[in-house]
Amino acid sequence: MMNLKSTLISRRFPNKKTLFWIGLLCGGLLFWPGQSQAKIYININAPSATRIKVAIPYLKNFSSKGERPDLAKAMAEVLAGDLDFTGYFEAMDPAAFLEEESNSLTVENIRFENWTAIKAELLVKAGYTCVGQNLELEFRLYDVSQSRQLVAKRFFGRIDEFRTLMHRAGNEIVLEVTGFESVFLTKLAFVDNSSGHKEIYVSDFDGYNTRQITFDKSIALFPKWSPKGDKLSFNLLKGNSWPLYIKDFLIGTVSQVSNREGMNLGGRWTPDGRNLALTLSHEGDKDLYLIDLEGRIARRLTNRVGIDVSPAFSPDGTKMVFISDRSGTPQIYIKDLVDNTERRITYFPEREGNYNSSPHWSARNQIVFSSLYGKRHEIFVIDPKGESMQRLTGLNEDQGYNEEPCWSPDGRYIVFSSNREGSYHLYMMNVNGHNQRKIKNLRGSQTSPSWGP
């Protein structure tokens, strides 16, 4: 098997009870000693990387009275779902596992030959302890072929946060194997109509822990996370206008930042989180402007005949991608914010790609967008030079309309809205278009996804 390396830090620590309460106070995460080996490296940019088989037995229940036995399976399933989501791992079927008698999670009590027999490459051994409403998670990751411990950590939280604890464990596994943080602790924002109105909701990256943000019984659209994930901008229909609002999660306020005559559409954050770009029409033409968080205009970004919408910034904030119909049809342009030059980057074959929308610039310097290709909207990626364009959806089957793509914060995944099953729902895929899957546990229809930190 590939070489692996432990990143564990050896230290002496007090008894388990003391650790539990220290952890509750400071969000502790503790390390056990491990042996230093060369790290696994997966080429996560490869078109089709071979998945690593990982065994995740149900967790051991170390609670003094056996409280919450249901968590043993539920927590294992969260971790399996997380790792499977990445496209780098294959969570094995627990029905193939040979039960081990010991409740210990340590290396000397593991029969690695049993896991080798079912072709497991990595093994997760974990257990939990319930104390009142509090939960302690202990987990260890092993390289099966070398019978070695790779990661061992302990997390603390409330019982109702068990999914978050498993997301944290999954993040440690992904970091160990790939060298990169996962997206398991990130958030989604989107429009959902399950209340009978189009309202803004936020959730964990996998659609769980959903909560409603707007309660206006109107139409809320275009939620956009701020770079730090502490604020959310959105448009809300008020009478005949669409003002732009900001929800501040730290202080719990909602403030109106732009309600000029005409259009106040969109609202895309600059990378430093200090300004927003949006489309205004108060001077007649529909152009892009930069406003501060008080709504004051800081800069006019475009000034051409036509409609300019859907801005998004490059990671360094020096360029902006947007949609303009100045050539006759909605095409993608890039503006250099330093020298003020603008250039078109989408040139599809005749009769294709004449309606493009929703460009978004990734942390890894790629642009994703939706284009009317044939009779359906499909998702494409392109580089900022207008080269290396690749179609990601609708390649092998009728997948309906695929729209409003948005990058994950790390630029390795895309969330988008699709009606391939009838109503619009949120789907995710890897940057190469592989592993397309629906977020299944959301009610109603979902559109306008935004993926925040």
C-alpha positions as a Python dict, from the first residue, in 0.01 Angstrom:
ca = {
    (1, 'M'): (0, 0, 0),
    (2, 'M'): (101, 364, -29),
    (3, 'N'): (327, 506, 236),
    (4, 'L'): (172, 682, 529),
    (5, 'K'): (289, 923, 792),
    (6, 'S'): (163, 992, 1139),
    (7, 'T'): (127, 1357, 1232),
    (8, 'L'): (61, 1285, 1598),
    (9, 'I'): (225, 1475, 1882),
    (10, 'S'): (333, 1275, 2183),
    (11, 'R'): (240, 1421, 2520),
    (12, 'R'): (140, 1318, 2869),
    (13, 'F'): (-214, 1397, 2971),
    (14, 'P'): (-441, 1370, 3278),
    (15, 'N'): (-719, 1121, 3341),
    (16, 'K'): (-1019, 1082, 3113),
    (17, 'K'): (-1269, 1267, 3332),
    (18, 'T'): (-1042, 1570, 3358),
    (19, 'L'): (-991, 1570, 2983),
    (20, 'F'): (-1364, 1564, 2922),
    (21, 'W'): (-1432, 1883, 3114),
    (22, 'I'): (-1121, 2060, 2984),
    (23, 'G'): (-1240, 1977, 2636),
    (24, 'L'): (-1585, 2117, 2698),
    (25, 'L'): (-1435, 2445, 2811),
    (26, 'C'): (-1186, 2495, 2532),
    (27, 'G'): (-1311, 2278, 2245),
    (28, 'G'): (-1015, 2055, 2313),
    (29, 'L'): (-867, 1815, 2073),
    (30, 'L'): (-598, 1583, 2205),
    (31, 'F'): (-325, 1377, 2046),
    (32, 'W'): (-193, 1033, 2121),
    (33, 'P'): (162, 922, 2034),
    (34, 'G'): (215, 752, 1700),
    (35, 'Q'): (497, 631, 1478),
    (36, 'S'): (633, 852, 1205),
    (37, 'Q'): (595, 715, 852),
    (38, 'A'): (583, 860, 501),
    (39, 'K'): (242, 1015, 424),
    (40, 'I'): (-18, 880, 183),
    (41, 'Y'): (-55, 1103, -116),
    (42, 'I'): (-361, 1086, -339),
    (43, 'N'): (-354, 1283, -660),
    (44, 'I'): (-685, 1454, -594),
    (45, 'N'): (-658, 1641, -923),
    (46, 'A'): (-643, 1324, -1131),
    (47, 'P'): (-939, 1270, -1366),
    (48, 'S'): (-1026, 939, -1199),
    (49, 'A'): (-831, 851, -887),
    (50, 'T'): (-865, 502, -740),
    (51, 'R'): (-1064, 516, -417),
    (52, 'I'): (-904, 397, -95),
    (53, 'K'): (-1112, 135, 82),
    (54, 'V'): (-1182, 237, 440),
    (55, 'A'): (-1355, 22, 703),
    (56, 'I'): (-1569, 211, 956),
    (57, 'P'): (-1719, -26, 1215),
    (58, 'Y'): (-2002, 98, 1435),
    (59, 'L'): (-1866, 302, 1724),
    (60, 'K'): (-1807, 155, 2071),
    (61, 'N'): (-2035, 293, 2340),
    (62, 'F'): (-1824, 375, 2647),
    (63, 'S'): (-2109, 549, 2835),
    (64, 'S'): (-2136, 430, 3194),
    (65, 'K'): (-2502, 329, 3152),
    (66, 'G'): (-2494, 260, 2782),
    (67, 'E'): (-2679, 580, 2699),
    (68, 'R'): (-2771, 654, 2337),
    (69, 'P'): (-2688, 318, 2176),
    (70, 'D'): (-2835, 455, 1851),
    (71, 'L'): (-2533, 679, 1808),
    (72, 'A'): (-2303, 381, 1744),
    (73, 'K'): (-2448, 333, 1397),
    (74, 'A'): (-2552, 692, 1330),
    (75, 'M'): (-2205, 837, 1390),
    (76, 'A'): (-2037, 573, 1175),
    (77, 'E'): (-2280, 650, 893),
    (78, 'V'): (-2202, 1021, 908),
    (79, 'L'): (-1830, 952, 872),
    (80, 'A'): (-1887, 701, 592),
    (81, 'G'): (-2102, 954, 407),
    (82, 'D'): (-1840, 1224, 446),
    (83, 'L'): (-1553, 1014, 317),
    (84, 'D'): (-1758, 874, 30),
    (85, 'F'): (-1854, 1229, -69),
    (86, 'T'): (-1493, 1326, -137),
    (87, 'G'): (-1450, 1080, -421),
    (88, 'Y'): (-1119, 967, -267),
    (89, 'F'): (-1253, 694, -38),
    (90, 'E'): (-1483, 394, -59),
    (91, 'A'): (-1660, 330, 271),
    (92, 'M'): (-1693, -48, 294),
    (93, 'D'): (-2014, -236, 376),
    (94, 'P'): (-2022, -312, 753),
    (95, 'A'): (-2183, -649, 675),
    (96, 'A'): (-1839, -768, 561),
    (97, 'F'): (-1669, -689, 892),
    (98, 'L'): (-1555, -957, 1135),
    (99, 'E'): (-1654, -859, 1489),
    (100, 'E'): (-1368, -805, 1732),
    (101, 'E'): (-1426, -898, 2094),
    (102, 'S'): (-1224, -618, 2252),
    (103, 'N'): (-1375, -274, 2310),
    (104, 'S'): (-1029, -123, 2301),
    (105, 'L'): (-937, 110, 2016),
    (106, 'T'): (-562, 61, 2049),
    (107, 'V'): (-336, -110, 1798),
    (108, 'E'): (-247, -411, 2014),
    (109, 'N'): (-614, -519, 2026),
    (110, 'I'): (-678, -509, 1652),
    (111, 'R'): (-655, -822, 1436),
    (112, 'F'): (-528, -658, 1121),
    (113, 'E'): (-532, -987, 933),
    (114, 'N'): (-914, -981, 950),
    (115, 'W'): (-923, -639, 786),
    (116, 'T'): (-662, -737, 529),
    (117, 'A'): (-879, -1037, 437),
    (118, 'I'): (-1164, -808, 326),
    (119, 'K'): (-919, -578, 142),
    (120, 'A'): (-956, -281, 374),
    (121, 'E'): (-673, -31, 333),
    (122, 'L'): (-764, 206, 614),
    (123, 'L'): (-947, 127, 938),
    (124, 'V'): (-1130, 368, 1168),
    (125, 'K'): (-1178, 262, 1529),
    (126, 'A'): (-1391, 498, 1735),
    (127, 'G'): (-1593, 517, 2052),
    (128, 'Y'): (-1810, 769, 2234),
    (129, 'T'): (-1911, 857, 2588),
    (130, 'C'): (-2232, 1037, 2685),
    (131, 'V'): (-2226, 1245, 3006),
    (132, 'G'): (-2558, 1422, 3049),
    (133, 'Q'): (-2609, 1623, 2732),
    (134, 'N'): (-2239, 1617, 2651),
    (135, 'L'): (-2059, 1385, 2414),
    (136, 'E'): (-1696, 1275, 2394),
    (137, 'L'): (-1566, 1119, 2072),
    (138, 'E'): (-1241, 926, 2052),
    (139, 'F'): (-1124, 801, 1714),
    (140, 'R'): (-815, 645, 1559),
    (141, 'L'): (-715, 585, 1200),
    (142, 'Y'): (-497, 286, 1106),
    (143, 'D'): (-305, 177, 799),
    (144, 'V'): (-416, -185, 772),
    (145, 'S'): (-130, -321, 560),
    (146, 'Q'): (133, -178, 796),
    (147, 'S'): (-65, -230, 1118),
    (148, 'R'): (13, 126, 1219),
    (149, 'Q'): (-176, 410, 1379),
    (150, 'L'): (-194, 727, 1170),
    (151, 'V'): (-426, 960, 1362),
    (152, 'A'): (-571, 953, 1711),
    (153, 'K'): (-782, 1238, 1845),
    (154, 'R'): (-1059, 1322, 2084),
    (155, 'F'): (-1338, 1574, 2031),
    (156, 'F'): (-1602, 1714, 2264),
    (157, 'G'): (-1944, 1869, 2215),
    (158, 'R'): (-2313, 1825, 2283),
    (159, 'I'): (-2499, 1509, 2193),
    (160, 'D'): (-2710, 1702, 1943),
    (161, 'E'): (-2385, 1805, 1769),
    (162, 'F'): (-2274, 1448, 1697),
    (163, 'R'): (-2275, 1511, 1322),
    (164, 'T'): (-2034, 1802, 1367),
    (165, 'L'): (-1801, 1587, 1576),
    (166, 'M'): (-1792, 1325, 1302),
    (167, 'H'): (-1734, 1595, 1040),
    (168, 'R'): (-1431, 1702, 1244),
    (169, 'A'): (-1306, 1344, 1256),
    (170, 'G'): (-1356, 1312, 881),
    (171, 'N'): (-1166, 1633, 826),
    (172, 'E'): (-866, 1489, 1013),
    (173, 'I'): (-871, 1178, 795),
    (174, 'V'): (-887, 1376, 471),
    (175, 'L'): (-609, 1604, 590),
    (176, 'E'): (-388, 1307, 678),
    (177, 'V'): (-442, 1128, 349),
    (178, 'T'): (-449, 1419, 102),
    (179, 'G'): (-270, 1702, 281),
    (180, 'F'): (-575, 1929, 237),
    (181, 'E'): (-861, 2030, 465),
    (182, 'S'): (-1202, 1886, 379),
    (183, 'V'): (-1528, 2076, 323),
    (184, 'F'): (-1711, 1885, 597),
    (185, 'L'): (-1734, 2188, 829),
    (186, 'T'): (-1853, 2432, 562),
    (187, 'K'): (-2205, 2572, 515),
    (188, 'L'): (-2461, 2610, 237),
    (189, 'A'): (-2714, 2887, 182),
    (190, 'F'): (-2996, 2848, -69),
    (191, 'V'): (-3352, 2940, -161),
    (192, 'D'): (-3618, 2687, -56),
    (193, 'N'): (-3995, 2693, -109),
    (194, 'S'): (-4098, 2430, 147),
    (195, 'S'): (-4271, 2698, 360),
    (196, 'G'): (-4491, 2798, 67),
    (197, 'H'): (-4270, 3099, -3),
    (198, 'K'): (-3920, 3143, -140),
    (199, 'E'): (-3713, 3192, 174),
    (200, 'I'): (-3341, 3174, 252),
    (201, 'Y'): (-3211, 2871, 441),
    (202, 'V'): (-2867, 2765, 561),
    (203, 'S'): (-2741, 2414, 635),
    (204, 'D'): (-2431, 2203, 685),
    (205, 'F'): (-2250, 2111, 363),
    (206, 'D'): (-2450, 1787, 338),
    (207, 'G'): (-2791, 1951, 384),
    (208, 'Y'): (-2837, 1856, 750),
    (209, 'N'): (-2902, 2099, 1035),
    (210, 'T'): (-3112, 2316, 805),
    (211, 'R'): (-3255, 2637, 946),
    (212, 'Q'): (-3465, 2911, 795),
    (213, 'I'): (-3310, 3260, 782),
    (214, 'T'): (-3584, 3477, 629),
    (215, 'F'): (-3949, 3474, 736),
    (216, 'D'): (-4092, 3747, 514),
    (217, 'K'): (-4346, 3532, 326),
    (218, 'S'): (-4227, 3696, 7),
    (219, 'I'): (-3958, 3607, -248),
    (220, 'A'): (-3596, 3602, -129),
    (221, 'L'): (-3323, 3537, -384),
    (222, 'F'): (-2947, 3523, -448),
    (223, 'P'): (-2798, 3447, -105),
    (224, 'K'): (-2420, 3498, -99),
    (225, 'W'): (-2187, 3414, 189),
    (226, 'S'): (-1924, 3665, 298),
    (227, 'P'): (-1562, 3539, 281),
    (228, 'K'): (-1552, 3470, 656),
    (229, 'G'): (-1898, 3310, 665),
    (230, 'D'): (-2022, 3557, 926),
    (231, 'K'): (-2259, 3745, 694),
    (232, 'L'): (-2502, 3665, 414),
    (233, 'S'): (-2631, 3902, 147),
    (234, 'F'): (-2959, 3847, -38),
    (235, 'N'): (-3234, 4020, -234),
    (236, 'L'): (-3589, 4039, -101),
    (237, 'L'): (-3902, 4147, -287),
    (238, 'K'): (-4056, 4450, -115),
    (239, 'G'): (-4353, 4590, -306),
    (240, 'N'): (-4219, 4645, -656),
    (241, 'S'): (-3851, 4666, -563),
    (242, 'W'): (-3572, 4421, -482),
    (243, 'P'): (-3355, 4577, -209),
    (244, 'L'): (-3027, 4416, -107),
    (245, 'Y'): (-2994, 4303, 255),
    (246, 'I'): (-2716, 4171, 476),
    (247, 'K'): (-2773, 3923, 756),
    (248, 'D'): (-2502, 3946, 1025),
    (249, 'F'): (-2486, 3614, 1211),
    (250, 'L'): (-2253, 3741, 1483),
    (251, 'I'): (-2486, 4014, 1610),
    (252, 'G'): (-2812, 3877, 1470),
    (253, 'T'): (-2913, 4181, 1264),
    (254, 'V'): (-3059, 4218, 916),
    (255, 'S'): (-2986, 4550, 745),
    (256, 'Q'): (-3090, 4696, 412),
    (257, 'V'): (-2782, 4817, 223),
    (258, 'S'): (-2919, 4918, -117),
    (259, 'N'): (-3268, 5020, -227),
    (260, 'R'): (-3201, 5260, -510),
    (261, 'E'): (-3457, 5326, -780),
    (262, 'G'): (-3468, 5040, -1027),
    (263, 'M'): (-3249, 4734, -996),
    (264, 'N'): (-3036, 4641, -691),
    (265, 'L'): (-2956, 4292, -808),
    (266, 'G'): (-2710, 4032, -683),
    (267, 'G'): (-2448, 4125, -431),
    (268, 'R'): (-2114, 3943, -459),
    (269, 'W'): (-1855, 3996, -186),
    (270, 'T'): (-1502, 4114, -254),
    (271, 'P'): (-1236, 3874, -119),
    (272, 'D'): (-1159, 4106, 173),
    (273, 'G'): (-1528, 4117, 275),
    (274, 'R'): (-1538, 4498, 279),
    (275, 'N'): (-1750, 4559, -32),
    (276, 'L'): (-2018, 4408, -252),
    (277, 'A'): (-2060, 4420, -630),
    (278, 'L'): (-2415, 4439, -762),
    (279, 'T'): (-2616, 4557, -1062),
    (280, 'L'): (-2778, 4901, -1028),
    (281, 'S'): (-2997, 5080, -1281),
    (282, 'H'): (-3063, 5410, -1104),
    (283, 'E'): (-2875, 5599, -1377),
    (284, 'G'): (-3063, 5428, -1660),
    (285, 'D'): (-2833, 5153, -1784),
    (286, 'K'): (-2789, 4828, -1590),
    (287, 'D'): (-2426, 4841, -1479),
    (288, 'L'): (-2212, 4691, -1207),
    (289, 'Y'): (-2115, 4896, -904),
    (290, 'L'): (-1911, 4841, -591),
    (291, 'I'): (-2073, 4946, -263),
    (292, 'D'): (-1949, 4933, 95),
    (293, 'L'): (-2140, 4761, 375),
    (294, 'E'): (-2326, 5084, 449),
    (295, 'G'): (-2454, 5097, 92),
    (296, 'R'): (-2235, 5385, -27),
    (297, 'I'): (-2112, 5356, -385),
    (298, 'A'): (-1737, 5308, -385),
    (299, 'R'): (-1684, 5261, -758),
    (300, 'R'): (-1868, 5215, -1085),
    (301, 'L'): (-1732, 4894, -1233),
    (302, 'T'): (-1888, 4887, -1582),
    (303, 'N'): (-2019, 5162, -1811),
    (304, 'R'): (-2124, 5009, -2141),
    (305, 'V'): (-2453, 4986, -2327),
    (306, 'G'): (-2628, 4662, -2232),
    (307, 'I'): (-2705, 4462, -1920),
    (308, 'D'): (-2415, 4368, -1690),
    (309, 'V'): (-2494, 4120, -1412),
    (310, 'S'): (-2361, 3829, -1202),
    (311, 'P'): (-2021, 3958, -1084),
    (312, 'A'): (-1765, 3740, -909),
    (313, 'F'): (-1408, 3819, -809),
    (314, 'S'): (-1076, 3645, -864),
    (315, 'P'): (-912, 3511, -546),
    (316, 'D'): (-676, 3809, -526),
    (317, 'G'): (-953, 4061, -595),
    (318, 'T'): (-777, 4219, -895),
    (319, 'K'): (-1020, 4087, -1158),
    (320, 'M'): (-1394, 4037, -1191),
    (321, 'V'): (-1591, 3797, -1407),
    (322, 'F'): (-1944, 3896, -1510),
    (323, 'I'): (-2221, 3845, -1766),
    (324, 'S'): (-2298, 4107, -2031),
    (325, 'D'): (-2523, 4109, -2338),
    (326, 'R'): (-2326, 4392, -2502),
    (327, 'S'): (-2243, 4161, -2794),
    (328, 'G'): (-2608, 4070, -2844),
    (329, 'T'): (-2631, 3761, -2621),
    (330, 'P'): (-2531, 3701, -2257),
    (331, 'Q'): (-2161, 3616, -2263),
    (332, 'I'): (-1886, 3597, -2001),
    (333, 'Y'): (-1641, 3884, -1965),
    (334, 'I'): (-1348, 3952, -1736),
    (335, 'K'): (-1259, 4299, -1615),
    (336, 'D'): (-913, 4384, -1489),
    (337, 'L'): (-982, 4610, -1192),
    (338, 'V'): (-630, 4754, -1205),
    (339, 'D'): (-608, 4870, -1567),
    (340, 'N'): (-989, 4874, -1632),
    (341, 'T'): (-968, 4656, -1945),
    (342, 'E'): (-1250, 4416, -2030),
    (343, 'R'): (-1245, 4108, -2252),
    (344, 'R'): (-1490, 3839, -2354),
    (345, 'I'): (-1388, 3478, -2284),
    (346, 'T'): (-1683, 3263, -2409),
    (347, 'Y'): (-1701, 3181, -2779),
    (348, 'F'): (-1917, 2874, -2838),
    (349, 'P'): (-1977, 2701, -3173),
    (350, 'E'): (-2255, 2849, -3384),
    (351, 'R'): (-2602, 2824, -3227),
    (352, 'E'): (-2457, 2701, -2896),
    (353, 'G'): (-2375, 2890, -2579),
    (354, 'N'): (-2580, 3198, -2668),
    (355, 'Y'): (-2714, 3231, -2315),
    (356, 'N'): (-2461, 3211, -2032),
    (357, 'S'): (-2520, 3281, -1663),
    (358, 'S'): (-2397, 3254, -1304),
    (359, 'P'): (-2016, 3261, -1337),
    (360, 'H'): (-1818, 3194, -1019),
    (361, 'W'): (-1440, 3218, -976),
    (362, 'S'): (-1278, 2945, -765),
    (363, 'A'): (-998, 2957, -512),
    (364, 'R'): (-800, 2745, -759),
    (365, 'N'): (-843, 2999, -1042),
    (366, 'Q'): (-1114, 2832, -1249),
    (367, 'I'): (-1447, 2977, -1357),
    (368, 'V'): (-1765, 2771, -1351),
    (369, 'F'): (-2083, 2884, -1526),
    (370, 'S'): (-2409, 2765, -1677),
    (371, 'S'): (-2478, 2783, -2051),
    (372, 'L'): (-2777, 2704, -2270),
    (373, 'Y'): (-2628, 2422, -2474),
    (374, 'G'): (-2864, 2262, -2720),
    (375, 'K'): (-3200, 2269, -2547),
    (376, 'R'): (-3076, 2253, -2188),
    (377, 'H'): (-2868, 2454, -1945),
    (378, 'E'): (-2543, 2272, -1865),
    (379, 'I'): (-2249, 2340, -1632),
    (380, 'F'): (-1908, 2427, -1780),
    (381, 'V'): (-1567, 2524, -1642),
    (382, 'I'): (-1318, 2748, -1818),
    (383, 'D'): (-990, 2913, -1724),
    (384, 'P'): (-961, 3294, -1698),
    (385, 'K'): (-786, 3308, -2035),
    (386, 'G'): (-1092, 3161, -2202),
    (387, 'E'): (-918, 2829, -2261),
    (388, 'S'): (-956, 2466, -2149),
    (389, 'M'): (-1337, 2480, -2144),
    (390, 'Q'): (-1496, 2157, -2021),
    (391, 'R'): (-1859, 2052, -2001),
    (392, 'L'): (-1947, 1880, -1672),
    (393, 'T'): (-2317, 1788, -1695),
    (394, 'G'): (-2545, 1619, -1946),
    (395, 'L'): (-2263, 1425, -2110),
    (396, 'N'): (-2411, 1076, -2112),
    (397, 'E'): (-2780, 1118, -2035),
    (398, 'D'): (-3062, 1366, -2008),
    (399, 'Q'): (-2991, 1538, -1678),
    (400, 'G'): (-3246, 1817, -1718),
    (401, 'Y'): (-3148, 2180, -1664),
    (402, 'N'): (-2833, 2238, -1458),
    (403, 'E'): (-2791, 2593, -1334),
    (404, 'E'): (-2646, 2836, -1075),
    (405, 'P'): (-2316, 2660, -1004),
    (406, 'C'): (-2107, 2767, -705),
    (407, 'W'): (-1761, 2653, -595),
    (408, 'S'): (-1681, 2509, -256),
    (409, 'P'): (-1445, 2736, -56),
    (410, 'D'): (-1147, 2517, -151),
    (411, 'G'): (-1239, 2509, -522),
    (412, 'R'): (-1254, 2129, -539),
    (413, 'Y'): (-1633, 2078, -556),
    (414, 'I'): (-1932, 2243, -718),
    (415, 'V'): (-2287, 2276, -589),
    (416, 'F'): (-2561, 2354, -840),
    (417, 'S'): (-2937, 2340, -892),
    (418, 'S'): (-3090, 2085, -1129),
    (419, 'N'): (-3440, 1969, -1224),
    (420, 'R'): (-3325, 1630, -1351),
    (421, 'E'): (-3580, 1461, -1121),
    (422, 'G'): (-3863, 1706, -1188),
    (423, 'S'): (-3839, 1982, -927),
    (424, 'Y'): (-3521, 2179, -872),
    (425, 'H'): (-3289, 2037, -605),
    (426, 'L'): (-2929, 2086, -505),
    (427, 'Y'): (-2660, 1857, -642),
    (428, 'M'): (-2286, 1838, -588),
    (429, 'M'): (-1998, 1711, -799),
    (430, 'N'): (-1621, 1702, -806),
    (431, 'V'): (-1434, 1964, -1008),
    (432, 'N'): (-1407, 1719, -1300),
    (433, 'G'): (-1783, 1651, -1304),
    (434, 'H'): (-1755, 1308, -1141),
    (435, 'N'): (-1961, 1186, -843),
    (436, 'Q'): (-2271, 1391, -915),
    (437, 'R'): (-2516, 1338, -629),
    (438, 'K'): (-2829, 1496, -490),
    (439, 'I'): (-2854, 1643, -142),
    (440, 'K'): (-3137, 1413, -43),
    (441, 'N'): (-3263, 1530, 294),
    (442, 'L'): (-3397, 1873, 196),
    (443, 'R'): (-3769, 1941, 163),
    (444, 'G'): (-3929, 2145, -115),
    (445, 'S'): (-3736, 2278, -413),
    (446, 'Q'): (-3396, 2447, -384),
    (447, 'T'): (-3224, 2705, -604),
    (448, 'S'): (-2951, 2974, -581),
    (449, 'P'): (-2694, 2780, -376),
    (450, 'S'): (-2400, 2956, -213),
    (451, 'W'): (-2119, 2760, -47),
    (452, 'G'): (-1950, 2934, 244),
    (453, 'P'): (-1672, 2859, 493),
}
